[in-house]
Amino acid sequence: MVVAAFQVPAADITEIVREEVEDAVDPVVRIGDGARLVGARLIDEIQSVPVELVDETGTTPYLGSGARGMGDVLAAVNIARLDGEEIESRTIEPTAGELQKIKDRSREASDTNRAISEELARQVATGALTVEEALAKHNSDSPTEEGEPDSG
């Protein structure tokens, strides 16, 4: 039985899932295999209930114009109704495109319009840092004109 379907920011997923399964009898969390980085992070963060990884191929229906976002909610319901493979962890090596998206997000969030390094983007991708934490680290590691040593 599907008990809930939400469309929420990725940062809120873990807390919402925990709240929804708190009083459930024999809960199972099913996640699609498409959002690889978000899914891997969720699997690592949800340790109290069984998690199944589901092949989400064909789960997003075509709804036409005017139903923006609802396809994802219906896909979530479809994923929840499919059997998956129980999984305890998922190690994902971020692709170059995924890293670039994170770097682009960091540039948009930066006060100085500077993107974080690829290494920091990798740490964001694996859930070790948030974009905000990576930006703070990037800014503290970057030399400034005033802080650069005098070469003369």
HUGINOR-V715958 format. One record per residue. RES is the residue in one small letter. SS is DSSP state (helix for helix, strand for strand, loop for the rest). PSI is psi in whole degrees, 0 to 359 (none if undefined). NEAR is the number of other C-alpha atoms within 12 Angstrom. Layout:
RES|SS|PSI|NEAR  RES|SS|PSI|NEAR
This chain:
m|loop|130|17  v|loop|124|21  v|loop|340|21  a|loop|150|23  a|loop|128|26  f|loop|155|23  q|loop|107|21  v|loop|163|16  p|loop|147|11  a|helix|326|20  a|helix|339|19  d|helix|352|17  i|helix|309|24  t|helix|312|27  e|helix|319|17  i|helix|317|22  v|helix|315|34  r|helix|316|24  e|helix|319|18  e|helix|328|21  v|helix|355|25  e|loop|313|18  d|loop|9|12  a|loop|148|18  v|loop|122|12  d|loop|55|13  p|loop|152|24  v|strand|132|34  v|strand|125|44  r|strand|131|38  i|strand|147|42  g|strand|156|36  d|loop|5|29  g|loop|311|22  a|loop|79|23  r|helix|312|27  l|helix|316|32  v|helix|316|29  g|helix|317|34  a|helix|319|31  r|helix|317|31  l|helix|316|39  i|helix|316|37  d|helix|327|24  e|helix|336|27  i|loop|98|30  q|loop|348|19  s|loop|348|21  v|loop|154|28  p|strand|140|27  v|strand|133|33  e|strand|137|31  l|strand|126|31  v|strand|137|31  d|loop|114|25  e|loop|11|28  t|loop|126|15  g|loop|11|19  t|loop|342|24  t|loop|114|22  p|loop|156|21  y|loop|124|16  l|loop|353|15  g|loop|182|11  s|loop|155|9  g|loop|357|9  a|loop|33|13  r|loop|128|14  g|loop|334|19  m|helix|333|20  g|helix|322|24  d|helix|321|26  v|helix|315|23  l|helix|325|26  a|helix|320|31  a|helix|318|35  v|helix|316|28  n|helix|319|28  i|helix|317|33  a|helix|334|30  r|loop|355|26  l|loop|145|25  d|loop|144|19  g|loop|188|22  e|strand|123|20  e|strand|137|18  i|loop|141|26  e|loop|336|22  s|loop|161|22  r|loop|116|24  t|loop|124|19  i|loop|131|23  e|loop|114|19  p|loop|141|25  t|loop|166|17  a|helix|321|15  g|helix|319|15  e|helix|319|24  l|helix|319|27  q|helix|321|23  k|helix|319|23  i|helix|317|35  k|helix|319|33  d|helix|317|22  r|helix|320|24  s|helix|322|33  r|helix|317|24  e|helix|325|18  a|helix|346|21  s|loop|139|22  d|loop|335|13  t|loop|8|15  n|loop|36|15  r|loop|137|20  a|loop|153|31  i|loop|166|38  s|loop|167|26  e|helix|322|25  e|helix|317|23  l|helix|323|30  a|helix|322|37  r|helix|320|29  q|helix|326|30  v|helix|316|33  a|helix|324|35  t|loop|358|31  g|loop|3|30  a|loop|331|19  l|loop|154|24  t|loop|167|26  v|helix|319|33  e|helix|316|26  e|helix|320|21  a|helix|320|34  l|helix|317|35  a|helix|317|23  k|helix|318|24  h|helix|315|28  n|helix|324|23  s|helix|335|13  d|helix|340|15  s|loop|132|19  p|loop|147|12  t|loop|165|11  e|loop|320|8  e|loop|327|8  g|loop|357|10  e|loop|140|11  p|loop|149|9  d|loop|124|7  s|loop|1|4  g|loop|none|4
